[in-house]
Amino acid sequence: MKSLYFRFLSVFTAITVLSGSLIGFVCYYECEAVLKAQLSDFLGESARSVNEAIASRVGSAAGVVRAAAKKEFMASGDTAEIERYLKNAVELSDFFYNIYYFSSDAKLSAAAYSDNRDVKPYIGLDYNGFAGDSNMRGFRASAHKAIELKSPLFSNTFYSPAKKLLFTYIAPVISGGKAAGLLSAAIYANDKNFQNFITALKSHPDQFICLFDSEDRLIASTGEEASAHYSRYAALEPGKVLWNPAAEGTEACLVVKAREPGACISTLTGVGARAIKNTMANLRSKIISYTLLAIAAVIFISILFSRALIRPIKALVDGLKRVDEGVYTHRISAGGAGEIDEAIAAFNKMNEKLHKSRVIENLWNERWND
């Protein structure tokens, strides 16, 4: 019976170990997929949060500029009135670094700065001559486009001397269906240092954030490592999750890009593979530990189950041995189920018949001897 018992136990143990290992293996890889999906959602939300924070502020400031462009005195060319209005707009809000008013001949006629600097040295500047100014790159083309379309637009991004990110917003002043002037505003992306703002959004040491302008130029990032990733993700489709394998000098990472049309920016958020690997290593250790505990518990239950299963079979075999020894009084009381129960019932019935036959035979022999 030990052989049969160990066979049952070996089968149950093998099934338990194989099943537990398979379940643990599947759980591990399913958890990895779930982890990446959750990280993707988190990164996408982070990118959208950056965009929304900027778009909300920049959009409000752009609304002020659009409203100013519709004022009647803007088209009149009254530079004194225009300058007073621009100063009030800059002083009464923290949206603007500066606001310029260009007349129809592309010359600067009025301006106001948030630091109240003297603007006289700037008066008369022609925006057609801004081509050599890195902070005003693309301004001339954007100004001509805004005038042609008779519609405001974002032109460029640059940093102020205080390292604050600025968006250049251009709004044409339309009068009688023609451009009578042009407003240009440098809008703060954030009222504090934008670098600190995006760095504060990092919730994991291995996370990075990059901000791109409409031409996919890097305008802000959370560090040198993030800057190095720029060229690899410039063409990434917004909203698409990408698992980028490791390349020379860089680490594999999971990245998501989100675009904000209203502010002409896109934000890329990513997390290094190291974060996922560390999390998966911890998860793997826990899955292995819990799987081993579960296997041990099931093996213990299998031992008890094997003993319970083998008990009626052992009783039946012991009974047959007693019959072979000529003992017919043995009755099996161990219960079984199904065919085992039928076999025990048949054995008890057979044993009872054999016992009766033995009794009758003994009585006959006693009388015959008498």
C-alpha positions in Angstrom: 0.0 0.0 0.0 2.9 2.3 0.5 3.7 2.0 -3.2 0.1 3.0 -4.1 0.1 5.8 -1.5 3.4 7.2 -2.8 2.1 7.0 -6.3 -1.0 9.0 -5.5 1.1 11.5 -3.5 3.7 11.8 -6.3 1.0 12.5 -8.9 -0.7 15.1 -6.7 2.6 16.7 -5.9 3.6 16.8 -9.6 0.3 18.3 -10.6 0.5 20.9 -7.7 4.1 22.0 -8.6 3.4 22.2 -12.3 0.1 24.1 -11.8 1.6 26.4 -9.3 4.6 27.2 -11.5 2.4 27.8 -14.5 0.0 30.0 -12.6 3.0 32.0 -11.1 4.6 32.3 -14.5 1.3 33.6 -16.1 0.7 35.9 -13.2 4.2 37.4 -13.5 3.8 38.3 -17.1 0.3 39.5 -16.8 1.3 41.7 -13.9 4.1 43.1 -16.1 1.6 43.9 -18.8 -0.7 45.5 -16.2 2.1 47.5 -14.7 3.2 48.9 -18.1 -0.5 49.8 -18.9 -0.9 51.6 -15.5 2.4 53.4 -16.0 1.3 54.4 -19.5 -1.9 55.9 -18.1 0.1 57.6 -15.4 2.6 59.1 -17.9 -0.2 60.2 -20.2 -1.9 61.9 -17.3 1.4 63.6 -16.3 1.9 64.9 -19.9 -1.7 66.2 -20.1 -1.4 67.8 -16.7 1.6 69.8 -17.9 -0.1 70.8 -21.1 -3.3 71.8 -19.3 -1.5 73.8 -16.7 0.3 75.7 -19.5 -2.7 75.9 -21.8 -5.0 77.3 -19.0 -2.6 80.1 -18.2 -1.4 80.8 -21.7 -4.9 80.6 -23.0 -6.2 83.2 -20.5 -3.4 85.5 -21.4 -4.0 85.0 -25.1 -7.6 86.0 -24.5 -6.5 89.3 -23.1 -4.4 90.0 -26.1 -7.2 89.1 -28.5 -9.6 91.4 -26.7 -7.0 94.2 -26.8 -6.5 93.8 -30.5 -10.2 94.5 -31.0 -10.1 97.9 -29.1 -10.9 100.8 -31.4 -8.0 102.9 -30.3 -5.6 100.1 -31.3 -6.5 100.8 -35.0 -6.4 104.5 -34.5 -2.6 104.6 -34.0 -2.9 106.7 -30.8 0.4 105.4 -29.4 0.0 107.3 -26.1 -3.4 105.6 -25.4 -2.1 102.3 -26.6 1.0 102.5 -24.3 -1.2 103.3 -21.3 -3.4 100.3 -22.1 -0.4 98.0 -22.5 1.2 99.1 -19.2 -2.1 98.5 -17.4 -2.4 95.0 -18.9 1.1 94.1 -17.9 0.8 95.6 -14.4 -2.6 94.2 -13.5 -1.8 90.6 -14.4 1.1 88.3 -14.0 0.6 86.8 -17.4 3.0 89.0 -19.4 6.7 89.6 -19.6 6.1 92.2 -22.3 3.6 93.4 -24.9 4.6 95.1 -28.1 2.5 97.1 -30.5 3.7 97.3 -34.1 2.1 99.8 -36.5 1.1 98.8 -40.0 4.6 99.6 -41.3 6.1 96.9 -39.0 7.7 99.5 -36.7 7.4 99.2 -32.9 5.2 102.1 -31.7 4.4 101.2 -28.1 5.6 98.6 -25.5 5.3 97.7 -21.9 7.5 95.4 -19.7 6.7 93.7 -16.4 9.9 95.1 -14.9 8.8 98.7 -15.9 11.9 99.3 -17.9 12.2 102.3 -20.2 11.0 101.2 -23.6 12.2 104.3 -25.6 15.3 102.5 -26.9 13.1 99.9 -28.5 10.7 102.3 -30.2 11.1 102.2 -34.0 12.4 98.6 -34.2 11.3 96.8 -37.3 10.2 93.2 -36.8 11.5 92.4 -40.2 14.9 92.8 -38.7 14.4 90.2 -35.9 15.8 87.4 -38.0 19.2 87.4 -36.2 17.6 87.4 -32.7 17.3 83.8 -31.3 14.5 84.9 -29.0 12.5 86.2 -31.9 13.2 83.5 -34.4 10.3 82.9 -36.8 8.6 86.1 -35.6 8.7 87.8 -39.0 7.1 84.8 -40.7 4.6 84.4 -38.0 3.7 88.1 -38.2 3.1 87.9 -41.9 1.1 84.8 -41.5 -1.1 86.3 -38.8 -1.7 89.4 -41.0 -2.5 87.2 -44.0 -4.9 85.0 -42.1 -6.2 87.9 -40.0 -6.1 85.6 -37.1 -3.9 85.4 -33.9 -1.3 82.6 -33.4 1.5 81.4 -31.3 4.9 82.2 -32.8 7.7 81.0 -30.6 9.0 80.1 -27.1 12.0 81.5 -25.4 13.4 82.1 -21.9 13.6 85.4 -20.2 16.9 86.6 -18.5 15.4 85.2 -15.3 15.1 81.8 -17.0 11.3 81.8 -17.2 9.7 80.1 -20.1 7.8 82.5 -22.4 5.4 82.0 -25.3 5.2 84.6 -28.0 1.6 85.3 -29.1 0.7 87.5 -32.0 -2.6 89.1 -32.7 -3.3 91.4 -35.7 -5.3 94.6 -35.2 -7.9 94.5 -38.0 -9.7 97.6 -39.2 -11.8 97.8 -42.3 -10.7 94.3 -43.3 -7.1 95.3 -43.3 -4.3 95.0 -40.7 -3.8 98.3 -39.0 -1.2 97.0 -36.5 0.1 94.0 -34.7 0.2 93.1 -31.0 2.9 90.7 -29.7 2.9 89.4 -26.2 5.5 87.3 -24.4 3.4 85.2 -22.0 4.8 83.5 -18.9 4.2 79.7 -19.1 4.2 79.7 -15.3 4.4 82.4 -12.7 7.5 80.7 -11.2 10.5 79.1 -12.7 9.1 76.6 -15.2 12.0 74.2 -14.7 11.0 73.9 -11.0 7.4 73.4 -12.1 8.0 70.4 -14.3 10.6 69.0 -12.0 8.0 69.0 -9.2 5.7 66.9 -11.3 8.2 64.0 -11.2 6.8 61.4 -9.0 9.6 58.9 -9.5 13.4 59.4 -9.6 13.6 57.6 -13.0 10.8 59.6 -14.5 11.7 62.4 -17.0 9.7 65.2 -18.7 10.5 67.0 -21.9 8.6 70.0 -23.4 8.7 70.7 -27.1 7.6 73.6 -29.2 5.5 73.4 -32.4 8.6 72.5 -34.4 9.6 69.8 -32.0 12.5 71.8 -30.5 13.3 71.0 -26.9 12.3 74.0 -24.8 12.4 72.4 -21.3 13.3 69.2 -19.6 13.9 67.7 -16.1 17.6 67.1 -16.6 20.5 66.3 -18.9 19.4 62.7 -19.2 16.0 63.8 -20.5 17.6 66.2 -23.0 19.6 63.3 -24.4 16.4 61.4 -25.1 15.0 64.3 -27.2 16.3 63.2 -30.7 14.9 59.7 -30.2 11.3 60.8 -29.5 11.0 63.9 -31.7 8.8 62.0 -34.2 6.7 60.1 -31.6 3.0 60.3 -32.4 1.1 62.1 -29.7 -1.0 59.8 -27.5 1.0 56.7 -28.6 2.7 54.7 -25.9 6.2 53.5 -26.8 8.4 51.0 -25.1 11.8 52.0 -26.5 14.6 49.5 -26.1 18.0 50.5 -24.9 20.3 52.1 -27.3 24.0 53.0 -27.0 24.5 55.3 -24.0 20.8 55.3 -23.1 18.5 53.2 -21.0 15.3 51.5 -22.2 12.2 53.4 -21.2 8.4 53.7 -21.5 7.3 57.1 -23.0 4.1 58.9 -23.9 3.7 62.2 -25.8 0.8 64.6 -25.5 0.2 67.6 -27.7 -1.6 70.8 -26.7 -2.9 72.5 -29.9 -4.0 75.6 -28.0 -0.5 76.5 -26.9 1.4 74.8 -29.8 3.4 72.6 -27.4 3.8 68.9 -26.8 5.0 67.2 -23.6 6.8 63.9 -23.4 6.9 62.0 -20.2 8.8 58.7 -19.7 10.1 56.4 -17.1 13.3 54.4 -17.3 13.3 50.6 -17.5 15.2 50.5 -14.2 12.0 51.6 -12.4 10.0 48.8 -14.1 12.7 46.3 -13.5 13.0 47.1 -9.8 9.2 46.9 -9.4 9.1 43.6 -11.4 12.0 42.2 -9.3 10.0 42.9 -6.1 6.9 41.5 -7.7 8.7 38.4 -8.9 10.1 37.8 -5.3 6.6 38.0 -3.9 5.0 35.8 -6.6 7.7 33.2 -6.0 7.2 33.3 -2.2 3.5 33.1 -2.4 3.6 30.4 -5.0 6.0 28.3 -2.8 3.7 28.8 0.2 0.7 27.8 -1.9 2.5 24.7 -3.2 3.5 23.7 0.3 0.0 24.1 1.6 -1.5 22.1 -1.4 1.1 19.3 -0.9 0.2 19.0 2.8 -3.5 18.8 1.8 -2.5 16.2 -0.9 -0.9 14.1 1.8 -4.1 14.1 3.9 -6.2 13.5 0.7 -4.0 10.7 -0.4 -4.3 9.0 3.0 -8.1 9.4 2.9 -8.3 8.1 -0.6 -6.0 5.1 0.0 -7.7 4.0 3.3 -10.7 2.1 1.8 -8.4 0.5 -0.8 -6.0 -0.6 1.9 -8.9 -2.0 4.0 -10.1 -3.9 0.9 -6.6 -5.4 0.3 -6.2 -6.3 3.9 -9.6 -8.0 3.8 -8.6 -10.1 0.8 -5.4 -11.1 2.5 -7.5 -12.3 5.5 -9.7 -14.3 3.1 -6.6 -15.8 1.6 -5.5 -16.8 5.1 -8.9 -18.5 5.6 -10.4 -15.9 7.9 -13.9 -15.1 6.8 -15.2 -13.1 9.8 -13.5 -9.9 8.8 -15.8 -7.2 7.7 -14.7 -3.9 6.1 -16.3 -0.9 7.7 -14.2 1.8 6.0 -16.5 3.8 3.7 -15.7 4.6 0.1 -17.3 6.2 -2.9 -18.3 5.0 -6.3 -16.6 1.8 -7.5 -14.6 1.5 -4.3 -17.8 1.5 -2.3 -19.3 -1.2 -4.6 -16.1 -3.3 -4.3 -16.2 -3.1 -0.5 -19.9 -4.0 -0.4 -19.2 -7.0 -2.8 -16.3 -8.1 -0.6 -18.4 -8.0 2.6 -21.2 -10.0 0.8 -18.7 -12.5 -0.5 -17.0 -12.8 2.9 -20.4 -13.4 4.6 -21.2 -16.2 2.1 -17.8 -17.8 2.7 -18.3 -17.5 6.4 -21.7 -19.2 6.2 -20.3 -21.9 4.0 -17.5 -22.5 6.5 -20.0 -22.7 9.4 -22.1 -25.2 7.5 -19.1 -27.2 6.5 -17.9 -27.4 10.2 -21.4 -28.5 11.3 -21.5 -31.2 8.6 -18.0 -32.4 9.6 -18.9 -32.6 13.3 -22.1 -34.7 12.6 -20.3 -36.9 10.2 -17.6 -37.6 12.8 -20.3 -38.5 15.3 
